[in-house]
Amino acid sequence: MRTALVIGTGLVGTSAALALAGRGIHVHLVDHDPESAHTAAALGAGTDEPPEGRVDLAVVAVPPAHTATVLAAAIRAGAARGYLDVASVKGGPRRELEALGVDLTPYIGTHPMAGKERSGPLAATADLFEGRPWVLTPTRDTDTEVLNLALELVALCRAVPVVMDADAHDRAVALVSHTPQLISSMVAARLEEADETAVRLCGQGIRDVTRIAASDPRMWVEILSANPGPVADVLAGVAADLEETVTALRGLHSADEEKRRAGTEAIEDVLRRGNAGRVRVPGKHGAAPAAYETVAVLIGDKPGELAAIFADAGRAGVNIEDVRIEHATGQQAGLVQIMVEPSAAPVLAASLTERGWSVRT
């Protein structure tokens, strides 16, 4: 691949363009808002000048509701040797293209499993897709050259290719992406009218659960409108669990010993099933999840603190597997939770204590 056309310069389109341009591909940028394309070009994602002829690959990065019409126009115009989209749903756009009578041999549906709460070209980064799954949904009609172009794009973006059926993909993202977004928003909505005293007690748990609730509502309405059935199916299961959990909690509040016992068993059941599900979430580098030990260190909110603690961990010969920061309410301080291999935890704790850090046990 030497040339590419990116149609749609939002977060995903611009990030892909930045990755391609950074690896020597000549990228042309198009958007229904010329200012967005101009901004992406100014960031180094390519040029907002139209290509003089046919490019090697056209990447359509527009909302799902417009994906099929934009693809159809590009294919009929002969804009590229191969075409792909990066929409978060795959079955619907393909069926729309079939209904439009478009030749689908030069097309493949794809979906990079990466994103941010922020949208637009200014949120884009060239490393957005590094190490993340990038789903490809080829069919028997897909030309081999197009599949190879898509695989080359994934490699240039340093993502991990995953081949799936389009409808299976849509059911999967309903479970692991679309439903969590709605549930996060529902939990965050409880905070809107909450008493200020309660809100001030927010800790890392509520921050973790509501992080993605900061996402753009307009973007998510478009995504959910393109995949409503599978999302509704997952939510129906969650609703059933929720109803049973409400009944169990009412039972715990009952004076009837039998109801309290049943309530306890039901709550324990849902928590245990949650444990079992959480264990299945892939760990570091997509491998099986590992059990890490946490070393908690109190740090001040000032420049260089994190760099210093990471450097001291390195001097102790300990590899940091993961890290989280819990900010203290009303104080210029925070608790850094450093996840390491269990055998390394005592070594790290002792070394950091010796170097003057306040290690919490």
N, C-alpha and C positions, 0 to 999 in steps of 0.2 A: 504494500500500500504506500502510495506517494502523496495522494491528495484525498481530502475528505470535505464533505459539506455537512455542517451541523445546523439543523433547522430547529430553532428554539434555544435561546441562550439564557435559560434559567439556571438553577443550581446544577442539575445533572448535565445538561447540554454543555454549559461552560466548563464544568469540571472535566468532562471527557475531552473537550477541545483543548484545554490547557495541557492535559496529559499527552495528547497526540502532538500538539505543537512543540512541546518540550522534548519530544523524541524525533523531531525532524520532519513531521508530516505537515504538508502545506494545507492549512485548514481555512475554509471559507465559512462565514457566519451569517445566518439569516434569522430574522425574528419579525413577528408582526409589528413589534415596536422597534423601530430603527435605533432608538436610543439604547435599548438593551443590547443589541448587537454591537453598537459602537462602544459601549462600556466593556463588553467582553473582549473586544479587539484591543482596547486600551490596556487591559490586564495581561495581554500577551497570549490570548487564546487563538489568535489567527487574524484574518482580515475580514472586514465587513463589505469588501468589494465582491461582486458576484464572480463565479468562475467563468473562464472563457469557453470552456467546453465541458465534456463529461468528466466527473471525478470518479475515483475508485469506489468510494463508499459514502453513502448518504446516511446520516444519523438523525432520525426524527425524534426530538425531545420536547414534545408538546403535550398538553393535558390529554388524558385518555379519550375524552369526548371528541377531540379533534384529530386524534392520531390517524384514523383510517382515511379521512378526507385529505389530510396533508400528504400521507403516503401515496394515495392514489394519484394526486396531482403530480408529485415528484416522479413516480414511475411512468406515468403517461408522457411526461415531458422528457423522459430519457436522461435525467439529471446525473445518473451514476451507473456503475457496473453492478453494484449491489446496494441493497437498502435494508435498514433495520430500524426498529423503534426501541425506546427504553421505557415505555409506559409500564405502570405498576400492575396492569392487568393484561392478559394475553389472549384469552379466548374471544372476548367481545370484538376487539379490533380486527382479528383475523376473519371472523364471520362477516363483519361489515365489509371488508375488502372483497370477500367472495361474493357478497350480494351486489357489489359495485361492478363485478365482472372484470376485476383487475388480474393480470397475469402475476401469479405469486411465486414463480420460479426464482426471480431475483431478490426475494424478500425473506427475512427471518425475524421473528419476534424475539426480543430479549428484555431482560430486566436486571439491572445492577442493584443488588441488595445493599444500598448505601444511601445515606441522606443526612439531613440536619434539620433542626427546628427552624432555622432561617432559610429563606428562599431567595432567588434572584442571583444574577451574576456576581455580585459583590461577596456573596457567601461561598462562592466556588473555590475549590482547591484542586491542584493537580494530583494530589495523593488521596482523594476522596475514596477511591475504589480499591486501594492497595490492600491485598489480603482478604477482600470481601467476595462473597459468592456473586457470580454474574450468570443469571439463568439464560439459557438458550433453548428455544422451542422450535426446532426444525421439524418439518414434515416430509413426507415422501416427495413432495413437489419441490422442496428447497434445493436449489442448485448447489453442487459441491463447492464451486468457487465462492459463492456467497457465504456458506458455512465457514470456509477458510478465512474469508475477510473478517467475519464476526469474531472468530477465534483470535485472529491477529489483533483486532481492536482490544479484546479482553486482555491479551498478553501485554500490549502497549500500556494499558491502564493498570497493569500488575494486579489484576483481579484473578479470581479462581473460577473457571468455567464449570457450570453445572447444567446438564442436559435434562429437560423435563418435557412432559406433555403440557400443552397450554392450559387445559382445564385443571389438571392436577396442580399446576403452578398457582392458579387462581384460588383453589381451595387451600393451598398451603399458606399463601400470603394473607388470606382471610384470618387464619389462625395465629400466625406469628407476627403480623404487622398491622393489619387493619383493625382487628378487634382490640388489641392492646391500645391503639390510639384512642378508640372510643372509650374504653374503660378508664384510661388515664384522664381523659377529659371529664368523664362523669365524676371521678373522685375529686378532681380539681374544682369542679363546679360547686362541690359542697363547701368550699372555702370562700366563695364569692360573698355570701351573706353571713359568714361565721363571725362570732365575736372577736374583736381585736386581741383580747387576752389569749384566746385559743390559738389564733394564727401565730402569735409570738412564740408559741411552744413548738412550732414546726421544726422537725429534726431531719436527719438524713433519710429516714424511711419515707416520709411524705415527699421529700425532694426527688427521691428515686422514682417513686410511683407517678409523680406528676410532671416529670421532666418533658416528655413529649407532648404534654397538653399545651405547650407554648407554640405548637405548629400552626401554620396558616390555615384558618377554617375554610377559606374559599378553595384552597388546593385540595383539602381533604374531602370536601363535599363532592368535588369532581372525581376523586379516586373512589370514594364509597359508592357513588352513583354508577360507576362502571363495574362494581363487584358486589351488588347488594345481597344477592341470594346466598352465596357462601358465608358472608359476614353474618347475615341473619341466622344461619344455621349454627354457627359457633356461639353467637350471643344467646341463642335459645338454650344451649347447654349450660352456659354460664348462668342464665336466669334460673334454670332449674336448681343448680347448686345454690344460688343465692336464696331462693325461696326456702330450700331445706335448711340453710344456715340460719335464716331469720327464725324459722320455727324452732330450731335447736337452741338458739339464744333465748327465745321466750321460755323454752323449757327450763333452761338454767335458772331463770328468775322465778320459777314456779315453786310453790310449797309442796308439790307432789314429788316424792322421792323418785318414783318411776320416771316421771317426765325429766327430772334433773339428770338421771342416769342416761336416758336416751339422748338428751341434749349433749351431754359430755361426749358420748360415743360418736355422735354425728359431727361435732366440731373437730374431734380428734381425727375422724376419717377424712374430712376435707383438708385438714392440715397435712396429714400423711400423704394424701394423693398429691398435694402441692409439692411436698418434698420429692416424691417420685418423679413428677414432671420436671421439676427444676434440675434434677440430676441429668436429664436428657439434653439439656441445653449445651451445645458444644462449648468446650473450653478454649484455651489459648491455641491459636493457629488452627482452630477447627477440630482439634483432637478431643478425646474424651475429657470431660471436666476433671480437674485435679483438686484435691483437698489441700488448701493452703492454710498456713498459720498467720494470724494477724499480729503485727507489732504496732501498737498505737503510740504516736509521739506528738506531744504538744508543741506547736510552733507559733511564732509571732507572725502577724500579718505585715510583713515588710519585704522589700526586694531581696532576692538571693537566698531566702530560707529554704525553699524546696531544692534549689540547686545544691546547697550545702549538705542537706540531709542525704540526697542521692549520692553525692560525692563520698560522704562518710560511709554509706552502705557499700559503695564500691571498694573503699579502703579495707572494709571488713571482709571482702571477698564474697559478698552475698549478692545474688541476682534477684532483683525485684521483679516479681511476677505480675503484680497489679498494684494499683494505688487508688485510694479514695480520700477525699478531704471533707471533713465535717466542720463547718464554720460555727464558732461559738456565738450564741445570741448575745448581743450587747457588748461584746468584747472584741478587741483587735487581736484575735487569736483563733487558732483552729486545731483540730485533731487530725493528723495525717495517719491513715490506716494503711500500713505497708504489708502487702501479702507476699509471703515467701514460702519456700519449701519448709515443712515442719522441722526438719533437722537443722535448718539455718536460723530459725527464730531465736533460740537462746543465744546464739553467737551474735546475731544482729542486735538484740536487746542489750547485751553486755557491752558490746563495742560502742553503741550510741550513748549509753549511760556514762561510759568512761570518757566520752568526748563532750560531755556536758549537756546532752539532750535530756528532756524530761519524758521518760518512757513510762507509759501507763500500762498497768497490768490488770 
